[in-house]
Amino acid sequence: MSLVLGIPPLIMNIVQAGLLERAFHDALFPSLLYRGEAQYEPWPANTGTQMFMTRPGLLAPITTPLVAGVDPVPQTVSYEQWEAVLDRYGGTIDTHIPTSAVGNADQFLRNIQQLGLQAGQSLNRLPRNALFKSYLSGQTVLIAATAAPDTAIRVASLNGFFDVVARGVNVRPLPVSPSSPLPITINGTISRNVIGAYPDDATDPYGPGTLLLDAAVGAVVAARASVLSRYRPRVLRSGGGSSIDAIGASDILTLQDCINATNWLRKNNVLPHEDGYYHGHINTDGNSQIFQDPAFQRLNTSLPDHVYYQKAFIGTIAGIAFFSNNESPDYNNSGARTTTGTNAAYSRDIGAETTNESGINIGRTIVTGRGAIYEKGLDESAYVTEAGITGKQADFQVVNGGVEVQTERIRLILRAPLNRLQDQVAATWSITTCFPVPSDASSGGYERFKRAVSIEHALDS
């Protein structure tokens, strides 16, 4: 048996494979904060790429005694459905091994690490975007003034306005139409129904666009007036207000905002997570702002040794276990931006504006309860047929066909060189999954989504 530096090749293979697997884990785990909120359910094989989940509503309690000799009136249970659509995600990078071999650092391992970072951030943002698109839906503003005869209005976001679930009317979300209207309020006083929604960009159905109404607006309404769906989820804004434009530079996150979020979830019978707490994803600005709150300061007067001040993090308070999450959406990390006013801008990834008309950048803390989001994923080992693969799956060995490392349902595939010089190695990550957000329109208040609350506040910069 030939030796390399006195080590048998089989041992070298194990050591090398172990290094690759560790590099992938080290890069991946720090970024999977939002994904940790999702309850995982495997996607059954051979069932297609679209699935509808069904939830029954509650029957109203009966507190009136039956009349003698009169049968009780039959009741009907209302149902609702939400949708999961399976998609595949992945990224790849090539490494020229001769370049890696002569460099002052191992480019191959560095590329693996960078792929891991990409996979981690991708799998953090997919559930993040799904959560915020749902829990910011149904609330937007006009981006053009209306005249009294107008039957179409221009809005900053169509998120929450292009489909409707009405309790006792339809089970599955239906596109808005004359037969499936969506009740809205314009500027707080004008009630109309949306019967059509047309995005400016067909590739972004959540973005700016036009809403068709069932009747004329009937008044002149200025741009940036609020447009609210009857079925919008609860959004709390520091300082109050009916739209993002109500937030000023001094409207920072407070402890009372967090208590209000807990109160809302409890009021709607939303269970905390298995650890006994609701979960709050907070950015560093929001965490810092809590320490400026006089109520929080009074609570911790003369307690400089408390863990809050020792770690400069609010941790667990107000029934919420907070997680510091720099991936909390803001103007800088929420995708392509579209101007929606003189200073306002919409961000594509979360289907909402991230800068208001006053030029205030908006931060968002989301507080979730149990069952706020699911992950439904397909085991990619199902892609391997009786024909087999070149190499071994989830085996930490470098062989001619490549090595595949599967961790947290993410595959890392190392393809052996296929070029004539056998010196170009491809590394790829892949996952087939989706993150559906369940609705609760069939019970409680009008809100379509009830298992989380978003708190909007001004960012420090």
Disulfide bonds with the S-S distance in Angstrom:
none
